[in-house]
Amino acid sequence: MASEATHNRPAGYTFLIRQYGLRVLPNWHASFVSLSGTARFTTEDGQIRAVYPPVYWLGEGICLE
């Protein structure tokens, strides 16, 4: 099985935390964009994990528009 980094790219607040190594309180929601598949949501240890399909990917970097 491939790793999360291979199939799911961090998005939104999760992206910002990882990209800039932010030291913040743990967030209750983590968002990712998959390379394939459909949207899916899971909950583990009180954290919601949302994985969105590839159509949601805006590219590498930050979109300020």
PDB file of N, CA, C and O in Angstrom, chain B, residues numbered from 101:
ATOM      1  N   MET B 101       0.846  -1.194   0.000  1.00  0.00           N
ATOM      2  CA  MET B 101       0.000   0.000   0.000  1.00  0.00           C
ATOM      3  C   MET B 101       0.888   1.254   0.000  1.00  0.00           C
ATOM      4  O   MET B 101       1.860   1.329   0.752  1.00  0.00           O
ATOM      5  N   ALA B 102       0.555   2.216  -0.830  1.00  0.00           N
ATOM      6  CA  ALA B 102       1.341   3.446  -0.925  1.00  0.00           C
ATOM      7  C   ALA B 102       1.059   4.354   0.257  1.00  0.00           C
ATOM      8  O   ALA B 102       0.019   4.245   0.906  1.00  0.00           O
ATOM      9  N   SER B 103       1.980   5.236   0.526  1.00  0.00           N
ATOM     10  CA  SER B 103       1.842   6.133   1.672  1.00  0.00           C
ATOM     11  C   SER B 103       0.863   7.263   1.387  1.00  0.00           C
ATOM     12  O   SER B 103       0.500   7.519   0.239  1.00  0.00           O
ATOM     13  N   GLU B 104       0.445   7.932   2.453  1.00  0.00           N
ATOM     14  CA  GLU B 104      -0.461   9.075   2.341  1.00  0.00           C
ATOM     15  C   GLU B 104       0.145  10.150   1.454  1.00  0.00           C
ATOM     16  O   GLU B 104      -0.567  10.758   0.655  1.00  0.00           O
ATOM     17  N   ALA B 105       1.429  10.395   1.576  1.00  0.00           N
ATOM     18  CA  ALA B 105       2.091  11.438   0.796  1.00  0.00           C
ATOM     19  C   ALA B 105       2.001  11.161  -0.702  1.00  0.00           C
ATOM     20  O   ALA B 105       1.994  12.100  -1.498  1.00  0.00           O
ATOM     21  N   THR B 106       1.931   9.906  -1.097  1.00  0.00           N
ATOM     22  CA  THR B 106       1.844   9.545  -2.502  1.00  0.00           C
ATOM     23  C   THR B 106       0.444   9.769  -3.055  1.00  0.00           C
ATOM     24  O   THR B 106       0.299  10.158  -4.214  1.00  0.00           O
ATOM     25  N   HIS B 107      -0.582   9.534  -2.260  1.00  0.00           N
ATOM     26  CA  HIS B 107      -1.956   9.589  -2.740  1.00  0.00           C
ATOM     27  C   HIS B 107      -2.751  10.801  -2.284  1.00  0.00           C
ATOM     28  O   HIS B 107      -3.679  11.214  -2.980  1.00  0.00           O
ATOM     29  N   ASN B 108      -2.425  11.373  -1.160  1.00  0.00           N
ATOM     30  CA  ASN B 108      -3.196  12.493  -0.621  1.00  0.00           C
ATOM     31  C   ASN B 108      -2.295  13.684  -0.351  1.00  0.00           C
ATOM     32  O   ASN B 108      -1.323  13.591   0.399  1.00  0.00           O
ATOM     33  N   ARG B 109      -2.634  14.802  -0.973  1.00  0.00           N
ATOM     34  CA  ARG B 109      -1.864  16.031  -0.779  1.00  0.00           C
ATOM     35  C   ARG B 109      -2.593  16.900   0.231  1.00  0.00           C
ATOM     36  O   ARG B 109      -3.808  17.066   0.124  1.00  0.00           O
ATOM     37  N   PRO B 110      -1.888  17.464   1.215  1.00  0.00           N
ATOM     38  CA  PRO B 110      -2.549  18.325   2.198  1.00  0.00           C
ATOM     39  C   PRO B 110      -3.168  19.544   1.514  1.00  0.00           C
ATOM     40  O   PRO B 110      -2.632  20.058   0.532  1.00  0.00           O
ATOM     41  N   ALA B 111      -4.293  19.993   2.044  1.00  0.00           N
ATOM     42  CA  ALA B 111      -4.993  21.152   1.492  1.00  0.00           C
ATOM     43  C   ALA B 111      -5.459  22.056   2.625  1.00  0.00           C
ATOM     44  O   ALA B 111      -5.546  21.625   3.775  1.00  0.00           O
ATOM     45  N   GLY B 112      -5.755  23.299   2.301  1.00  0.00           N
ATOM     46  CA  GLY B 112      -6.307  24.238   3.276  1.00  0.00           C
ATOM     47  C   GLY B 112      -5.387  24.474   4.461  1.00  0.00           C
ATOM     48  O   GLY B 112      -4.177  24.638   4.301  1.00  0.00           O
ATOM     49  N   TYR B 113      -5.971  24.490   5.650  1.00  0.00           N
ATOM     50  CA  TYR B 113      -5.235  24.747   6.883  1.00  0.00           C
ATOM     51  C   TYR B 113      -4.156  23.693   7.098  1.00  0.00           C
ATOM     52  O   TYR B 113      -3.069  24.004   7.585  1.00  0.00           O
ATOM     53  N   THR B 114      -4.450  22.447   6.735  1.00  0.00           N
ATOM     54  CA  THR B 114      -3.468  21.368   6.860  1.00  0.00           C
ATOM     55  C   THR B 114      -2.237  21.679   6.008  1.00  0.00           C
ATOM     56  O   THR B 114      -1.107  21.457   6.446  1.00  0.00           O
ATOM     57  N   PHE B 115      -2.450  22.189   4.799  1.00  0.00           N
ATOM     58  CA  PHE B 115      -1.339  22.572   3.921  1.00  0.00           C
ATOM     59  C   PHE B 115      -0.495  23.660   4.572  1.00  0.00           C
ATOM     60  O   PHE B 115       0.731  23.559   4.608  1.00  0.00           O
ATOM     61  N   LEU B 116      -1.141  24.690   5.081  1.00  0.00           N
ATOM     62  CA  LEU B 116      -0.410  25.808   5.687  1.00  0.00           C
ATOM     63  C   LEU B 116       0.430  25.357   6.874  1.00  0.00           C
ATOM     64  O   LEU B 116       1.581  25.770   7.014  1.00  0.00           O
ATOM     65  N   ILE B 117      -0.136  24.520   7.722  1.00  0.00           N
ATOM     66  CA  ILE B 117       0.589  24.029   8.897  1.00  0.00           C
ATOM     67  C   ILE B 117       1.846  23.277   8.453  1.00  0.00           C
ATOM     68  O   ILE B 117       2.936  23.519   8.973  1.00  0.00           O
ATOM     69  N   ARG B 118       1.690  22.370   7.498  1.00  0.00           N
ATOM     70  CA  ARG B 118       2.832  21.567   7.040  1.00  0.00           C
ATOM     71  C   ARG B 118       3.835  22.386   6.229  1.00  0.00           C
ATOM     72  O   ARG B 118       5.045  22.238   6.404  1.00  0.00           O
ATOM     73  N   GLN B 119       3.338  23.245   5.350  1.00  0.00           N
ATOM     74  CA  GLN B 119       4.205  24.032   4.469  1.00  0.00           C
ATOM     75  C   GLN B 119       5.125  24.956   5.262  1.00  0.00           C
ATOM     76  O   GLN B 119       6.303  25.098   4.937  1.00  0.00           O
ATOM     77  N   TYR B 120       4.588  25.571   6.288  1.00  0.00           N
ATOM     78  CA  TYR B 120       5.345  26.565   7.038  1.00  0.00           C
ATOM     79  C   TYR B 120       5.786  26.088   8.414  1.00  0.00           C
ATOM     80  O   TYR B 120       6.320  26.871   9.200  1.00  0.00           O
ATOM     81  N   GLY B 121       5.570  24.821   8.711  1.00  0.00           N
ATOM     82  CA  GLY B 121       5.998  24.266   9.999  1.00  0.00           C
ATOM     83  C   GLY B 121       5.408  25.026  11.178  1.00  0.00           C
ATOM     84  O   GLY B 121       6.079  25.259  12.183  1.00  0.00           O
ATOM     85  N   LEU B 122       4.142  25.410  11.039  1.00  0.00           N
ATOM     86  CA  LEU B 122       3.494  26.210  12.076  1.00  0.00           C
ATOM     87  C   LEU B 122       3.292  25.407  13.356  1.00  0.00           C
ATOM     88  O   LEU B 122       2.904  24.240  13.317  1.00  0.00           O
ATOM     89  N   ARG B 123       3.556  26.037  14.466  1.00  0.00           N
ATOM     90  CA  ARG B 123       3.317  25.421  15.762  1.00  0.00           C
ATOM     91  C   ARG B 123       1.985  25.961  16.265  1.00  0.00           C
ATOM     92  O   ARG B 123       1.920  27.035  16.864  1.00  0.00           O
ATOM     93  N   VAL B 124       0.948  25.215  16.017  1.00  0.00           N
ATOM     94  CA  VAL B 124      -0.411  25.632  16.359  1.00  0.00           C
ATOM     95  C   VAL B 124      -1.100  24.528  17.149  1.00  0.00           C
ATOM     96  O   VAL B 124      -0.621  23.395  17.203  1.00  0.00           O
ATOM     97  N   LEU B 125      -2.213  24.868  17.752  1.00  0.00           N
ATOM     98  CA  LEU B 125      -3.009  23.856  18.421  1.00  0.00           C
ATOM     99  C   LEU B 125      -3.502  22.847  17.392  1.00  0.00           C
ATOM    100  O   LEU B 125      -3.787  23.225  16.256  1.00  0.00           O
ATOM    101  N   PRO B 126      -3.609  21.588  17.756  1.00  0.00           N
ATOM    102  CA  PRO B 126      -4.126  20.599  16.808  1.00  0.00           C
ATOM    103  C   PRO B 126      -5.517  20.998  16.315  1.00  0.00           C
ATOM    104  O   PRO B 126      -6.373  21.420  17.092  1.00  0.00           O
ATOM    105  N   ASN B 127      -5.714  20.855  15.032  1.00  0.00           N
ATOM    106  CA  ASN B 127      -6.999  21.198  14.445  1.00  0.00           C
ATOM    107  C   ASN B 127      -7.916  19.976  14.471  1.00  0.00           C
ATOM    108  O   ASN B 127      -7.435  18.845  14.400  1.00  0.00           O
ATOM    109  N   TRP B 128      -9.195  20.183  14.569  1.00  0.00           N
ATOM    110  CA  TRP B 128     -10.171  19.098  14.620  1.00  0.00           C
ATOM    111  C   TRP B 128     -10.504  18.564  13.234  1.00  0.00           C
ATOM    112  O   TRP B 128     -11.224  17.575  13.100  1.00  0.00           O
ATOM    113  N   HIS B 129      -9.977  19.225  12.198  1.00  0.00           N
ATOM    114  CA  HIS B 129     -10.318  18.849  10.821  1.00  0.00           C
ATOM    115  C   HIS B 129      -9.063  18.922   9.954  1.00  0.00           C
ATOM    116  O   HIS B 129      -8.375  19.942   9.951  1.00  0.00           O
ATOM    117  N   ALA B 130      -8.758  17.855   9.222  1.00  0.00           N
ATOM    118  CA  ALA B 130      -7.622  17.846   8.303  1.00  0.00           C
ATOM    119  C   ALA B 130      -8.142  17.562   6.901  1.00  0.00           C
ATOM    120  O   ALA B 130      -8.913  16.624   6.694  1.00  0.00           O
ATOM    121  N   SER B 131      -7.718  18.372   5.943  1.00  0.00           N
ATOM    122  CA  SER B 131      -8.176  18.227   4.556  1.00  0.00           C
ATOM    123  C   SER B 131      -7.034  17.789   3.655  1.00  0.00           C
ATOM    124  O   SER B 131      -5.893  18.229   3.801  1.00  0.00           O
ATOM    125  N   PHE B 132      -7.373  16.909   2.719  1.00  0.00           N
ATOM    126  CA  PHE B 132      -6.416  16.407   1.744  1.00  0.00           C
ATOM    127  C   PHE B 132      -7.109  16.307   0.393  1.00  0.00           C
ATOM    128  O   PHE B 132      -8.336  16.224   0.325  1.00  0.00           O
ATOM    129  N   VAL B 133      -6.322  16.316  -0.687  1.00  0.00           N
ATOM    130  CA  VAL B 133      -6.843  16.084  -2.034  1.00  0.00           C
ATOM    131  C   VAL B 133      -6.137  14.839  -2.562  1.00  0.00           C
ATOM    132  O   VAL B 133      -4.909  14.751  -2.557  1.00  0.00           O
ATOM    133  N   SER B 134      -6.935  13.884  -3.015  1.00  0.00           N
ATOM    134  CA  SER B 134      -6.432  12.616  -3.517  1.00  0.00           C
ATOM    135  C   SER B 134      -6.030  12.734  -4.982  1.00  0.00           C
ATOM    136  O   SER B 134      -6.504  13.617  -5.697  1.00  0.00           O
ATOM    137  N   LEU B 135      -5.161  11.843  -5.414  1.00  0.00           N
ATOM    138  CA  LEU B 135      -4.798  11.782  -6.832  1.00  0.00           C
ATOM    139  C   LEU B 135      -5.869  11.084  -7.654  1.00  0.00           C
ATOM    140  O   LEU B 135      -5.905  11.216  -8.877  1.00  0.00           O
ATOM    141  N   SER B 136      -6.747  10.336  -6.977  1.00  0.00           N
ATOM    142  CA  SER B 136      -7.834   9.631  -7.664  1.00  0.00           C
ATOM    143  C   SER B 136      -8.935   9.325  -6.651  1.00  0.00           C
ATOM    144  O   SER B 136      -8.734   9.443  -5.442  1.00  0.00           O
ATOM    145  N   GLY B 137     -10.081   8.937  -7.154  1.00  0.00           N
ATOM    146  CA  GLY B 137     -11.164   8.525  -6.271  1.00  0.00           C
ATOM    147  C   GLY B 137     -12.213   9.599  -6.035  1.00  0.00           C
ATOM    148  O   GLY B 137     -12.284  10.603  -6.743  1.00  0.00           O
ATOM    149  N   THR B 138     -13.019   9.351  -5.022  1.00  0.00           N
ATOM    150  CA  THR B 138     -14.122  10.241  -4.675  1.00  0.00           C
ATOM    151  C   THR B 138     -13.913  10.803  -3.280  1.00  0.00           C
ATOM    152  O   THR B 138     -12.992  10.401  -2.569  1.00  0.00           O
ATOM    153  N   ALA B 139     -14.770  11.731  -2.895  1.00  0.00           N
ATOM    154  CA  ALA B 139     -14.672  12.324  -1.558  1.00  0.00           C
ATOM    155  C   ALA B 139     -14.977  11.268  -0.503  1.00  0.00           C
ATOM    156  O   ALA B 139     -15.862  10.429  -0.671  1.00  0.00           O
ATOM    157  N   ARG B 140     -14.224  11.333   0.582  1.00  0.00           N
ATOM    158  CA  ARG B 140     -14.493  10.429   1.708  1.00  0.00           C
ATOM    159  C   ARG B 140     -14.100  11.130   3.001  1.00  0.00           C
ATOM    160  O   ARG B 140     -13.183  11.950   3.037  1.00  0.00           O
ATOM    161  N   PHE B 141     -14.814  10.785   4.047  1.00  0.00           N
ATOM    162  CA  PHE B 141     -14.609  11.424   5.341  1.00  0.00           C
ATOM    163  C   PHE B 141     -14.544  10.353   6.416  1.00  0.00           C
ATOM    164  O   PHE B 141     -15.357   9.429   6.438  1.00  0.00           O
ATOM    165  N   THR B 142     -13.567  10.485   7.309  1.00  0.00           N
ATOM    166  CA  THR B 142     -13.442   9.574   8.432  1.00  0.00           C
ATOM    167  C   THR B 142     -13.220  10.378   9.695  1.00  0.00           C
ATOM    168  O   THR B 142     -12.800  11.533   9.642  1.00  0.00           O
ATOM    169  N   THR B 143     -13.503   9.767  10.823  1.00  0.00           N
ATOM    170  CA  THR B 143     -13.256  10.398  12.108  1.00  0.00           C
ATOM    171  C   THR B 143     -12.428   9.438  12.949  1.00  0.00           C
ATOM    172  O   THR B 143     -12.763   8.262  13.091  1.00  0.00           O
ATOM    173  N   GLU B 144     -11.344   9.962  13.503  1.00  0.00           N
ATOM    174  CA  GLU B 144     -10.477   9.159  14.351  1.00  0.00           C
ATOM    175  C   GLU B 144      -9.933  10.035  15.467  1.00  0.00           C
ATOM    176  O   GLU B 144      -9.387  11.109  15.214  1.00  0.00           O
ATOM    177  N   ASP B 145     -10.083   9.577  16.689  1.00  0.00           N
ATOM    178  CA  ASP B 145      -9.616  10.320  17.864  1.00  0.00           C
ATOM    179  C   ASP B 145     -10.133  11.756  17.880  1.00  0.00           C
ATOM    180  O   ASP B 145      -9.405  12.676  18.253  1.00  0.00           O
ATOM    181  N   GLY B 146     -11.385  11.946  17.477  1.00  0.00           N
ATOM    182  CA  GLY B 146     -12.000  13.268  17.503  1.00  0.00           C
ATOM    183  C   GLY B 146     -11.603  14.182  16.355  1.00  0.00           C
ATOM    184  O   GLY B 146     -12.029  15.337  16.321  1.00  0.00           O
ATOM    185  N   GLN B 147     -10.803  13.701  15.419  1.00  0.00           N
ATOM    186  CA  GLN B 147     -10.405  14.522  14.283  1.00  0.00           C
ATOM    187  C   GLN B 147     -11.094  14.015  13.015  1.00  0.00           C
ATOM    188  O   GLN B 147     -11.098  12.819  12.726  1.00  0.00           O
ATOM    189  N   ILE B 148     -11.674  14.950  12.270  1.00  0.00           N
ATOM    190  CA  ILE B 148     -12.286  14.625  10.984  1.00  0.00           C
ATOM    191  C   ILE B 148     -11.196  14.705   9.926  1.00  0.00           C
ATOM    192  O   ILE B 148     -10.430  15.668   9.874  1.00  0.00           O
ATOM    193  N   ARG B 149     -11.140  13.694   9.095  1.00  0.00           N
ATOM    194  CA  ARG B 149     -10.185  13.653   7.991  1.00  0.00           C
ATOM    195  C   ARG B 149     -11.009  13.630   6.702  1.00  0.00           C
ATOM    196  O   ARG B 149     -11.744  12.680   6.433  1.00  0.00           O
ATOM    197  N   ALA B 150     -10.869  14.695   5.915  1.00  0.00           N
ATOM    198  CA  ALA B 150     -11.600  14.815   4.654  1.00  0.00           C
ATOM    199  C   ALA B 150     -10.628  14.637   3.502  1.00  0.00           C
ATOM    200  O   ALA B 150      -9.603  15.315   3.432  1.00  0.00           O
ATOM    201  N   VAL B 151     -10.956  13.717   2.594  1.00  0.00           N
ATOM    202  CA  VAL B 151     -10.150  13.514   1.394  1.00  0.00           C
ATOM    203  C   VAL B 151     -11.052  13.814   0.204  1.00  0.00           C
ATOM    204  O   VAL B 151     -12.076  13.161   0.002  1.00  0.00           O
ATOM    205  N   TYR B 152     -10.655  14.812  -0.576  1.00  0.00           N
ATOM    206  CA  TYR B 152     -11.451  15.276  -1.707  1.00  0.00           C
ATOM    207  C   TYR B 152     -10.886  14.727  -3.015  1.00  0.00           C
ATOM    208  O   TYR B 152      -9.705  14.388  -3.080  1.00  0.00           O
ATOM    209  N   PRO B 153     -11.716  14.635  -4.061  1.00  0.00           N
ATOM    210  CA  PRO B 153     -11.247  14.130  -5.359  1.00  0.00           C
ATOM    211  C   PRO B 153     -10.301  15.134  -6.037  1.00  0.00           C
ATOM    212  O   PRO B 153     -10.238  16.294  -5.629  1.00  0.00           O
ATOM    213  N   PRO B 154      -9.572  14.697  -7.061  1.00  0.00           N
ATOM    214  CA  PRO B 154      -8.564  15.529  -7.732  1.00  0.00           C
ATOM    215  C   PRO B 154      -9.086  16.858  -8.280  1.00  0.00           C
ATOM    216  O   PRO B 154      -8.315  17.811  -8.393  1.00  0.00           O
ATOM    217  N   VAL B 155     -10.350  16.945  -8.616  1.00  0.00           N
ATOM    218  CA  VAL B 155     -10.902  18.180  -9.174  1.00  0.00           C
ATOM    219  C   VAL B 155     -10.761  19.356  -8.194  1.00  0.00           C
ATOM    220  O   VAL B 155     -10.831  20.512  -8.613  1.00  0.00           O
ATOM    221  N   TYR B 156     -10.568  19.084  -6.919  1.00  0.00           N
ATOM    222  CA  TYR B 156     -10.414  20.135  -5.914  1.00  0.00           C
ATOM    223  C   TYR B 156      -8.993  20.688  -5.846  1.00  0.00           C
ATOM    224  O   TYR B 156      -8.773  21.714  -5.203  1.00  0.00           O
ATOM    225  N   TRP B 157      -8.026  20.041  -6.490  1.00  0.00           N
ATOM    226  CA  TRP B 157      -6.633  20.465  -6.389  1.00  0.00           C
ATOM    227  C   TRP B 157      -6.422  21.766  -7.136  1.00  0.00           C
ATOM    228  O   TRP B 157      -6.727  21.856  -8.325  1.00  0.00           O
ATOM    229  N   LEU B 158      -5.901  22.781  -6.449  1.00  0.00           N
ATOM    230  CA  LEU B 158      -5.642  24.073  -7.055  1.00  0.00           C
ATOM    231  C   LEU B 158      -4.185  24.245  -7.455  1.00  0.00           C
ATOM    232  O   LEU B 158      -3.819  25.258  -8.052  1.00  0.00           O
ATOM    233  N   GLY B 159      -3.360  23.271  -7.134  1.00  0.00           N
ATOM    234  CA  GLY B 159      -1.948  23.334  -7.473  1.00  0.00           C
ATOM    235  C   GLY B 159      -1.105  23.577  -6.245  1.00  0.00           C
ATOM    236  O   GLY B 159      -1.619  23.801  -5.149  1.00  0.00           O
ATOM    237  N   GLU B 160       0.193  23.529  -6.443  1.00  0.00           N
ATOM    238  CA  GLU B 160       1.137  23.771  -5.357  1.00  0.00           C
ATOM    239  C   GLU B 160       1.132  25.251  -5.009  1.00  0.00           C
ATOM    240  O   GLU B 160       0.999  26.094  -5.897  1.00  0.00           O
ATOM    241  N   GLY B 161       1.272  25.570  -3.762  1.00  0.00           N
ATOM    242  CA  GLY B 161       1.378  26.964  -3.358  1.00  0.00           C
ATOM    243  C   GLY B 161       0.059  27.507  -2.844  1.00  0.00           C
ATOM    244  O   GLY B 161      -0.913  26.774  -2.660  1.00  0.00           O
ATOM    245  N   ILE B 162       0.054  28.798  -2.619  1.00  0.00           N
ATOM    246  CA  ILE B 162      -1.093  29.464  -2.011  1.00  0.00           C
ATOM    247  C   ILE B 162      -1.811  30.303  -3.053  1.00  0.00           C
ATOM    248  O   ILE B 162      -1.182  31.054  -3.797  1.00  0.00           O
ATOM    249  N   CYS B 163      -3.117  30.174  -3.103  1.00  0.00           N
ATOM    250  CA  CYS B 163      -3.959  30.968  -4.003  1.00  0.00           C
ATOM    251  C   CYS B 163      -4.535  32.120  -3.189  1.00  0.00           C
ATOM    252  O   CYS B 163      -5.276  31.882  -2.235  1.00  0.00           O
ATOM    253  N   LEU B 164      -4.215  33.354  -3.539  1.00  0.00           N
ATOM    254  CA  LEU B 164      -4.666  34.511  -2.779  1.00  0.00           C
ATOM    255  C   LEU B 164      -5.835  35.229  -3.437  1.00  0.00           C
ATOM    256  O   LEU B 164      -6.155  36.355  -3.057  1.00  0.00           O
ATOM    257  N   GLU B 165      -6.460  34.620  -4.390  1.00  0.00           N
ATOM    258  CA  GLU B 165      -7.588  35.264  -5.072  1.00  0.00           C
ATOM    259  C   GLU B 165      -8.899  34.887  -4.447  1.00  0.00           C
ATOM    260  O   GLU B 165      -9.951  35.341  -4.898  1.00  0.00           O
TER     261      GLU B 165
END
